[in-house]
Amino acid sequence: MLLMKEERYHLALDAYDKNIVIRALNTLRTQQLQEERPTDPVDELIIKVSEAPSRKVRVLPCKCREER
């Protein structure tokens, strides 16, 4: 039996972007509650985003528009 590794994604978000994501997920959760749909997947994602560890990273300016 061949086991495949789960693909994972890492996003770099500042505090402002993180709050936008959490608010959007909360809006989706509210809509699902109004439609009487289960909210478990959205709840789990809200927890993952809110508890994600933070670390300092160095952001380099984009050189994509410089002339070559």
SENUKOL-878275 format. One record per atom (N, C-alpha, C): residue number from 1; residue in three letters; chain; atom name; x negated, y negated, z negated. Coordinates in Angstrom, 1 decimal. Each point is the difference from the previous one (the first is absolute). Example, Ala and Ser with C-alpha at 12.3 -4.5 7.8 and 13.67 -1.06 7.14 Angstrom:
<r n="1" res="Ala" chain="A" atom="N" c1="-13.2" c2="5.7" c3="-7.8"/>
<r n="1" res="Ala" chain="A" atom="CA" c1="0.9" c2="-1.2" c3="0.0"/>
<r n="1" res="Ala" chain="A" atom="C" c1="-0.9" c2="-1.2" c3="0.0"/>
<r n="2" res="Ser" chain="A" atom="N" c1="0.4" c2="-1.1" c3="0.7"/>
<r n="2" res="Ser" chain="A" atom="CA" c1="-0.9" c2="-1.1" c3="0.0"/>
<r n="2" res="Ser" chain="A" atom="C" c1="0.8" c2="-1.1" c3="-0.8"/>
END
This chain:
<r n="1" res="Met" chain="A" atom="N" c1="-0.8" c2="1.2" c3="0.0"/>
<r n="1" res="Met" chain="A" atom="CA" c1="0.8" c2="-1.2" c3="0.0"/>
<r n="1" res="Met" chain="A" atom="C" c1="-0.9" c2="-1.2" c3="0.0"/>
<r n="2" res="Leu" chain="A" atom="N" c1="0.3" c2="-0.9" c3="0.9"/>
<r n="2" res="Leu" chain="A" atom="CA" c1="-0.8" c2="-1.2" c3="0.2"/>
<r n="2" res="Leu" chain="A" atom="C" c1="0.7" c2="-1.2" c3="-0.8"/>
<r n="3" res="Leu" chain="A" atom="N" c1="-0.8" c2="-0.5" c3="-0.9"/>
<r n="3" res="Leu" chain="A" atom="CA" c1="0.6" c2="-1.2" c3="-0.8"/>
<r n="3" res="Leu" chain="A" atom="C" c1="-0.6" c2="-1.3" c3="0.6"/>
<r n="4" res="Met" chain="A" atom="N" c1="0.9" c2="-0.9" c3="0.2"/>
<r n="4" res="Met" chain="A" atom="CA" c1="-0.4" c2="-1.3" c3="0.5"/>
<r n="4" res="Met" chain="A" atom="C" c1="0.0" c2="-1.0" c3="-1.1"/>
<r n="5" res="Lys" chain="A" atom="N" c1="-1.0" c2="-0.9" c3="0.1"/>
<r n="5" res="Lys" chain="A" atom="CA" c1="-0.1" c2="-1.0" c3="-1.1"/>
<r n="5" res="Lys" chain="A" atom="C" c1="1.1" c2="-1.1" c3="0.3"/>
<r n="6" res="Glu" chain="A" atom="N" c1="0.6" c2="-0.5" c3="-1.0"/>
<r n="6" res="Glu" chain="A" atom="CA" c1="1.0" c2="-1.0" c3="0.1"/>
<r n="6" res="Glu" chain="A" atom="C" c1="-0.7" c2="-1.3" c3="0.4"/>
<r n="7" res="Glu" chain="A" atom="N" c1="0.5" c2="-0.7" c3="1.0"/>
<r n="7" res="Glu" chain="A" atom="CA" c1="-0.6" c2="-1.3" c3="0.4"/>
<r n="7" res="Glu" chain="A" atom="C" c1="0.4" c2="-1.1" c3="-1.0"/>
<r n="8" res="Arg" chain="A" atom="N" c1="-0.9" c2="-0.8" c3="-0.4"/>
<r n="8" res="Arg" chain="A" atom="CA" c1="0.2" c2="-1.0" c3="-0.9"/>
<r n="8" res="Arg" chain="A" atom="C" c1="-0.4" c2="-1.4" c3="0.6"/>
<r n="9" res="Tyr" chain="A" atom="N" c1="0.7" c2="-1.0" c3="-0.5"/>
<r n="9" res="Tyr" chain="A" atom="CA" c1="-0.3" c2="-1.3" c3="0.5"/>
<r n="9" res="Tyr" chain="A" atom="C" c1="-0.4" c2="-0.9" c3="-1.2"/>
<r n="10" res="His" chain="A" atom="N" c1="-0.9" c2="-0.9" c3="0.2"/>
<r n="10" res="His" chain="A" atom="CA" c1="-0.4" c2="-1.0" c3="-1.0"/>
<r n="10" res="His" chain="A" atom="C" c1="0.2" c2="-1.4" c3="0.6"/>
<r n="11" res="Leu" chain="A" atom="N" c1="0.8" c2="-0.8" c3="-0.7"/>
<r n="11" res="Leu" chain="A" atom="CA" c1="0.2" c2="-1.3" c3="0.4"/>
<r n="11" res="Leu" chain="A" atom="C" c1="-0.6" c2="-1.0" c3="-0.9"/>
<r n="12" res="Ala" chain="A" atom="N" c1="-0.5" c2="-1.1" c3="0.6"/>
<r n="12" res="Ala" chain="A" atom="CA" c1="-0.6" c2="-1.0" c3="-0.9"/>
<r n="12" res="Ala" chain="A" atom="C" c1="1.0" c2="-1.2" c3="0.0"/>
<r n="13" res="Leu" chain="A" atom="N" c1="0.6" c2="-0.2" c3="-1.2"/>
<r n="13" res="Leu" chain="A" atom="CA" c1="1.0" c2="-1.0" c3="-0.2"/>
<r n="13" res="Leu" chain="A" atom="C" c1="-0.5" c2="-0.9" c3="-1.2"/>
<r n="14" res="Asp" chain="A" atom="N" c1="0.2" c2="-1.3" c3="0.2"/>
<r n="14" res="Asp" chain="A" atom="CA" c1="-0.2" c2="-0.9" c3="-1.1"/>
<r n="14" res="Asp" chain="A" atom="C" c1="1.3" c2="0.0" c3="-0.8"/>
<r n="15" res="Ala" chain="A" atom="N" c1="-0.1" c2="-0.8" c3="-1.1"/>
<r n="15" res="Ala" chain="A" atom="CA" c1="1.2" c2="0.0" c3="-0.9"/>
<r n="15" res="Ala" chain="A" atom="C" c1="1.2" c2="-0.5" c3="0.6"/>
<r n="16" res="Tyr" chain="A" atom="N" c1="-0.1" c2="-1.0" c3="0.9"/>
<r n="16" res="Tyr" chain="A" atom="CA" c1="1.2" c2="-0.5" c3="0.7"/>
<r n="16" res="Tyr" chain="A" atom="C" c1="0.6" c2="1.1" c3="0.9"/>
<r n="17" res="Asp" chain="A" atom="N" c1="-0.8" c2="0.7" c3="0.8"/>
<r n="17" res="Asp" chain="A" atom="CA" c1="0.5" c2="1.0" c3="0.9"/>
<r n="17" res="Asp" chain="A" atom="C" c1="0.6" c2="1.2" c3="-0.8"/>
<r n="18" res="Lys" chain="A" atom="N" c1="-0.6" c2="0.3" c3="-1.1"/>
<r n="18" res="Lys" chain="A" atom="CA" c1="0.5" c2="1.1" c3="-0.8"/>
<r n="18" res="Lys" chain="A" atom="C" c1="1.4" c2="-0.3" c3="-0.5"/>
<r n="19" res="Asn" chain="A" atom="N" c1="0.2" c2="-1.3" c3="-0.5"/>
<r n="19" res="Asn" chain="A" atom="CA" c1="1.3" c2="-0.4" c3="-0.4"/>
<r n="19" res="Asn" chain="A" atom="C" c1="1.0" c2="0.0" c3="1.1"/>
<r n="20" res="Ile" chain="A" atom="N" c1="-0.4" c2="-0.3" c3="1.2"/>
<r n="20" res="Ile" chain="A" atom="CA" c1="1.0" c2="0.1" c3="1.1"/>
<r n="20" res="Ile" chain="A" atom="C" c1="0.4" c2="1.4" c3="0.3"/>
<r n="21" res="Val" chain="A" atom="N" c1="-1.0" c2="0.9" c3="-0.1"/>
<r n="21" res="Val" chain="A" atom="CA" c1="0.4" c2="1.4" c3="0.2"/>
<r n="21" res="Val" chain="A" atom="C" c1="0.9" c2="0.5" c3="-1.0"/>
<r n="22" res="Ile" chain="A" atom="N" c1="-0.3" c2="-0.3" c3="-1.3"/>
<r n="22" res="Ile" chain="A" atom="CA" c1="0.9" c2="0.5" c3="-1.1"/>
<r n="22" res="Ile" chain="A" atom="C" c1="1.4" c2="-0.6" c3="0.1"/>
<r n="23" res="Arg" chain="A" atom="N" c1="0.1" c2="-1.3" c3="0.4"/>
<r n="23" res="Arg" chain="A" atom="CA" c1="1.3" c2="-0.6" c3="0.2"/>
<r n="23" res="Arg" chain="A" atom="C" c1="0.8" c2="0.6" c3="1.1"/>
<r n="24" res="Ala" chain="A" atom="N" c1="-0.7" c2="0.3" c3="1.1"/>
<r n="24" res="Ala" chain="A" atom="CA" c1="0.7" c2="0.7" c3="1.1"/>
<r n="24" res="Ala" chain="A" atom="C" c1="0.5" c2="1.4" c3="-0.3"/>
<r n="25" res="Leu" chain="A" atom="N" c1="-0.9" c2="0.7" c3="-0.8"/>
<r n="25" res="Leu" chain="A" atom="CA" c1="0.5" c2="1.3" c3="-0.4"/>
<r n="25" res="Leu" chain="A" atom="C" c1="1.1" c2="-0.1" c3="-1.0"/>
<r n="26" res="Asn" chain="A" atom="N" c1="0.0" c2="-1.0" c3="-0.8"/>
<r n="26" res="Asn" chain="A" atom="CA" c1="1.1" c2="-0.2" c3="-1.0"/>
<r n="26" res="Asn" chain="A" atom="C" c1="1.3" c2="-0.3" c3="0.8"/>
<r n="27" res="Thr" chain="A" atom="N" c1="-0.1" c2="-0.8" c3="1.0"/>
<r n="27" res="Thr" chain="A" atom="CA" c1="1.2" c2="-0.3" c3="0.9"/>
<r n="27" res="Thr" chain="A" atom="C" c1="0.5" c2="1.2" c3="0.6"/>
<r n="28" res="Leu" chain="A" atom="N" c1="-0.9" c2="0.9" c3="0.5"/>
<r n="28" res="Leu" chain="A" atom="CA" c1="0.5" c2="1.2" c3="0.6"/>
<r n="28" res="Leu" chain="A" atom="C" c1="0.6" c2="0.9" c3="-1.0"/>
<r n="29" res="Arg" chain="A" atom="N" c1="-0.5" c2="0.0" c3="-1.2"/>
<r n="29" res="Arg" chain="A" atom="CA" c1="0.6" c2="0.8" c3="-1.1"/>
<r n="29" res="Arg" chain="A" atom="C" c1="1.4" c2="-0.4" c3="-0.3"/>
<r n="30" res="Thr" chain="A" atom="N" c1="0.2" c2="-1.4" c3="-0.1"/>
<r n="30" res="Thr" chain="A" atom="CA" c1="1.3" c2="-0.5" c3="-0.3"/>
<r n="30" res="Thr" chain="A" atom="C" c1="1.0" c2="0.3" c3="1.1"/>
<r n="31" res="Gln" chain="A" atom="N" c1="-0.4" c2="0.0" c3="1.3"/>
<r n="31" res="Gln" chain="A" atom="CA" c1="0.8" c2="0.4" c3="1.1"/>
<r n="31" res="Gln" chain="A" atom="C" c1="0.4" c2="1.4" c3="-0.1"/>
<r n="32" res="Gln" chain="A" atom="N" c1="-0.9" c2="0.9" c3="-0.4"/>
<r n="32" res="Gln" chain="A" atom="CA" c1="0.3" c2="1.4" c3="-0.1"/>
<r n="32" res="Gln" chain="A" atom="C" c1="1.0" c2="0.3" c3="-1.2"/>
<r n="33" res="Leu" chain="A" atom="N" c1="-0.2" c2="-0.8" c3="-1.0"/>
<r n="33" res="Leu" chain="A" atom="CA" c1="0.9" c2="0.2" c3="-1.2"/>
<r n="33" res="Leu" chain="A" atom="C" c1="1.5" c2="-0.4" c3="0.5"/>
<r n="34" res="Gln" chain="A" atom="N" c1="0.1" c2="-1.1" c3="0.7"/>
<r n="34" res="Gln" chain="A" atom="CA" c1="1.3" c2="-0.5" c3="0.5"/>
<r n="34" res="Gln" chain="A" atom="C" c1="0.6" c2="1.1" c3="0.9"/>
<r n="35" res="Glu" chain="A" atom="N" c1="-0.8" c2="0.7" c3="0.8"/>
<r n="35" res="Glu" chain="A" atom="CA" c1="0.5" c2="1.0" c3="0.9"/>
<r n="35" res="Glu" chain="A" atom="C" c1="0.1" c2="1.3" c3="-0.6"/>
<r n="36" res="Glu" chain="A" atom="N" c1="-0.3" c2="0.1" c3="-1.3"/>
<r n="36" res="Glu" chain="A" atom="CA" c1="0.1" c2="1.2" c3="-0.8"/>
<r n="36" res="Glu" chain="A" atom="C" c1="-0.9" c2="1.1" c3="0.5"/>
<r n="37" res="Arg" chain="A" atom="N" c1="-1.2" c2="-0.4" c3="0.5"/>
<r n="37" res="Arg" chain="A" atom="CA" c1="-1.0" c2="0.9" c3="0.5"/>
<r n="37" res="Arg" chain="A" atom="C" c1="-1.1" c2="0.2" c3="-1.1"/>
<r n="38" res="Pro" chain="A" atom="N" c1="-0.7" c2="1.1" c3="0.0"/>
<r n="38" res="Pro" chain="A" atom="CA" c1="-1.0" c2="0.2" c3="-1.0"/>
<r n="38" res="Pro" chain="A" atom="C" c1="-1.2" c2="-1.0" c3="0.2"/>
<r n="39" res="Thr" chain="A" atom="N" c1="-0.5" c2="-0.4" c3="-1.1"/>
<r n="39" res="Thr" chain="A" atom="CA" c1="-1.1" c2="-1.0" c3="0.0"/>
<r n="39" res="Thr" chain="A" atom="C" c1="-1.3" c2="0.6" c3="-0.5"/>
<r n="40" res="Asp" chain="A" atom="N" c1="-0.1" c2="1.3" c3="-0.2"/>
<r n="40" res="Asp" chain="A" atom="CA" c1="-1.2" c2="0.6" c3="-0.5"/>
<r n="40" res="Asp" chain="A" atom="C" c1="-1.3" c2="-0.3" c3="0.8"/>
<r n="41" res="Pro" chain="A" atom="N" c1="0.0" c2="0.2" c3="1.3"/>
<r n="41" res="Pro" chain="A" atom="CA" c1="-1.2" c2="-0.3" c3="0.8"/>
<r n="41" res="Pro" chain="A" atom="C" c1="-0.4" c2="-1.5" c3="-0.1"/>
<r n="42" res="Val" chain="A" atom="N" c1="0.9" c2="-0.9" c3="0.0"/>
<r n="42" res="Val" chain="A" atom="CA" c1="-0.3" c2="-1.4" c3="-0.1"/>
<r n="42" res="Val" chain="A" atom="C" c1="-0.5" c2="-0.3" c3="-1.4"/>
<r n="43" res="Asp" chain="A" atom="N" c1="0.6" c2="0.6" c3="-1.0"/>
<r n="43" res="Asp" chain="A" atom="CA" c1="-0.5" c2="-0.2" c3="-1.4"/>
<r n="43" res="Asp" chain="A" atom="C" c1="-1.4" c2="0.4" c3="-0.2"/>
<r n="44" res="Glu" chain="A" atom="N" c1="-0.4" c2="1.2" c3="0.6"/>
<r n="44" res="Glu" chain="A" atom="CA" c1="-1.3" c2="0.5" c3="-0.1"/>
<r n="44" res="Glu" chain="A" atom="C" c1="-1.0" c2="-0.9" c3="0.7"/>
<r n="45" res="Leu" chain="A" atom="N" c1="0.4" c2="-0.5" c3="1.1"/>
<r n="45" res="Leu" chain="A" atom="CA" c1="-0.9" c2="-0.9" c3="0.8"/>
<r n="45" res="Leu" chain="A" atom="C" c1="-0.2" c2="-1.4" c3="-0.8"/>
<r n="46" res="Ile" chain="A" atom="N" c1="1.0" c2="-0.5" c3="-0.6"/>
<r n="46" res="Ile" chain="A" atom="CA" c1="-0.1" c2="-1.2" c3="-0.8"/>
<r n="46" res="Ile" chain="A" atom="C" c1="-1.0" c2="0.2" c3="-1.1"/>
<r n="47" res="Ile" chain="A" atom="N" c1="0.1" c2="1.2" c3="-0.7"/>
<r n="47" res="Ile" chain="A" atom="CA" c1="-0.9" c2="0.3" c3="-1.1"/>
<r n="47" res="Ile" chain="A" atom="C" c1="-1.5" c2="0.1" c3="0.6"/>
<r n="48" res="Lys" chain="A" atom="N" c1="-0.1" c2="0.7" c3="1.1"/>
<r n="48" res="Lys" chain="A" atom="CA" c1="-1.4" c2="0.1" c3="0.6"/>
<r n="48" res="Lys" chain="A" atom="C" c1="-0.6" c2="-1.3" c3="0.3"/>
<r n="49" res="Val" chain="A" atom="N" c1="0.8" c2="-0.9" c3="0.6"/>
<r n="49" res="Val" chain="A" atom="CA" c1="-0.5" c2="-1.3" c3="0.4"/>
<r n="49" res="Val" chain="A" atom="C" c1="-0.3" c2="-0.9" c3="-1.2"/>
<r n="50" res="Ser" chain="A" atom="N" c1="0.9" c2="0.1" c3="-1.0"/>
<r n="50" res="Ser" chain="A" atom="CA" c1="-0.2" c2="-0.9" c3="-1.2"/>
<r n="50" res="Ser" chain="A" atom="C" c1="-1.2" c2="0.5" c3="-0.9"/>
<r n="51" res="Glu" chain="A" atom="N" c1="-0.2" c2="1.3" c3="0.0"/>
<r n="51" res="Glu" chain="A" atom="CA" c1="-1.1" c2="0.6" c3="-0.8"/>
<r n="51" res="Glu" chain="A" atom="C" c1="-1.3" c2="0.2" c3="0.7"/>
<r n="52" res="Ala" chain="A" atom="N" c1="-0.1" c2="-0.4" c3="1.3"/>
<r n="52" res="Ala" chain="A" atom="CA" c1="-1.2" c2="0.2" c3="0.8"/>
<r n="52" res="Ala" chain="A" atom="C" c1="-1.2" c2="-0.7" c3="-0.6"/>
<r n="53" res="Pro" chain="A" atom="N" c1="-1.1" c2="0.7" c3="-0.1"/>
<r n="53" res="Pro" chain="A" atom="CA" c1="-1.2" c2="-0.7" c3="-0.6"/>
<r n="53" res="Pro" chain="A" atom="C" c1="-0.5" c2="-1.1" c3="0.9"/>
<r n="54" res="Ser" chain="A" atom="N" c1="-0.5" c2="-1.0" c3="-0.6"/>
<r n="54" res="Ser" chain="A" atom="CA" c1="-0.6" c2="-1.1" c3="0.7"/>
<r n="54" res="Ser" chain="A" atom="C" c1="-1.5" c2="0.0" c3="-0.1"/>
<r n="55" res="Arg" chain="A" atom="N" c1="-0.6" c2="-0.5" c3="1.0"/>
<r n="55" res="Arg" chain="A" atom="CA" c1="-1.5" c2="-0.2" c3="0.0"/>
<r n="55" res="Arg" chain="A" atom="C" c1="-0.4" c2="-1.1" c3="0.8"/>
<r n="56" res="Lys" chain="A" atom="N" c1="-1.1" c2="-0.6" c3="-0.3"/>
<r n="56" res="Lys" chain="A" atom="CA" c1="-0.5" c2="-1.1" c3="0.8"/>
<r n="56" res="Lys" chain="A" atom="C" c1="-0.6" c2="0.5" c3="1.2"/>
<r n="57" res="Val" chain="A" atom="N" c1="0.3" c2="-0.7" c3="1.1"/>
<r n="57" res="Val" chain="A" atom="CA" c1="-0.6" c2="0.3" c3="1.3"/>
<r n="57" res="Val" chain="A" atom="C" c1="-0.5" c2="-1.2" c3="0.6"/>
<r n="58" res="Arg" chain="A" atom="N" c1="-1.0" c2="0.1" c3="0.8"/>
<r n="58" res="Arg" chain="A" atom="CA" c1="-0.6" c2="-1.1" c3="0.8"/>
<r n="58" res="Arg" chain="A" atom="C" c1="0.7" c2="-0.1" c3="1.3"/>
<r n="59" res="Val" chain="A" atom="N" c1="0.6" c2="-1.1" c3="0.3"/>
<r n="59" res="Val" chain="A" atom="CA" c1="0.7" c2="-0.1" c3="1.3"/>
<r n="59" res="Val" chain="A" atom="C" c1="-0.9" c2="-0.9" c3="0.9"/>
<r n="60" res="Leu" chain="A" atom="N" c1="-0.4" c2="0.6" c3="1.2"/>
<r n="60" res="Leu" chain="A" atom="CA" c1="-0.8" c2="-0.7" c3="0.9"/>
<r n="60" res="Leu" chain="A" atom="C" c1="0.8" c2="-0.7" c3="1.1"/>
<r n="61" res="Pro" chain="A" atom="N" c1="-0.4" c2="-1.1" c3="0.4"/>
<r n="61" res="Pro" chain="A" atom="CA" c1="0.8" c2="-0.7" c3="1.1"/>
<r n="61" res="Pro" chain="A" atom="C" c1="0.0" c2="0.8" c3="1.3"/>
<r n="62" res="Cys" chain="A" atom="N" c1="1.1" c2="-0.1" c3="0.7"/>
<r n="62" res="Cys" chain="A" atom="CA" c1="0.1" c2="0.7" c3="1.3"/>
<r n="62" res="Cys" chain="A" atom="C" c1="-0.9" c2="-0.6" c3="1.0"/>
<r n="63" res="Lys" chain="A" atom="N" c1="-0.7" c2="0.9" c3="0.7"/>
<r n="63" res="Lys" chain="A" atom="CA" c1="-0.9" c2="-0.5" c3="1.1"/>
<r n="63" res="Lys" chain="A" atom="C" c1="0.6" c2="0.3" c3="1.3"/>
<r n="64" res="Cys" chain="A" atom="N" c1="1.3" c2="0.4" c3="0.1"/>
<r n="64" res="Cys" chain="A" atom="CA" c1="0.6" c2="0.5" c3="1.2"/>
<r n="64" res="Cys" chain="A" atom="C" c1="0.2" c2="-1.2" c3="1.0"/>
<r n="65" res="Arg" chain="A" atom="N" c1="0.0" c2="-1.2" c3="-0.4"/>
<r n="65" res="Arg" chain="A" atom="CA" c1="0.3" c2="-1.1" c3="0.9"/>
<r n="65" res="Arg" chain="A" atom="C" c1="-1.3" c2="-0.8" c3="0.4"/>
<r n="66" res="Glu" chain="A" atom="N" c1="-1.1" c2="0.5" c3="-0.5"/>
<r n="66" res="Glu" chain="A" atom="CA" c1="-1.3" c2="-0.7" c3="0.4"/>
<r n="66" res="Glu" chain="A" atom="C" c1="-0.3" c2="0.4" c3="1.4"/>
<r n="67" res="Glu" chain="A" atom="N" c1="-0.7" c2="-0.9" c3="0.6"/>
<r n="67" res="Glu" chain="A" atom="CA" c1="-0.5" c2="0.3" c3="1.4"/>
<r n="67" res="Glu" chain="A" atom="C" c1="-1.2" c2="0.9" c3="-0.1"/>
<r n="68" res="Arg" chain="A" atom="N" c1="-0.1" c2="0.9" c3="0.9"/>
<r n="68" res="Arg" chain="A" atom="CA" c1="-1.1" c2="1.0" c3="0.0"/>
<r n="68" res="Arg" chain="A" atom="C" c1="-1.1" c2="-0.4" c3="0.9"/>
END
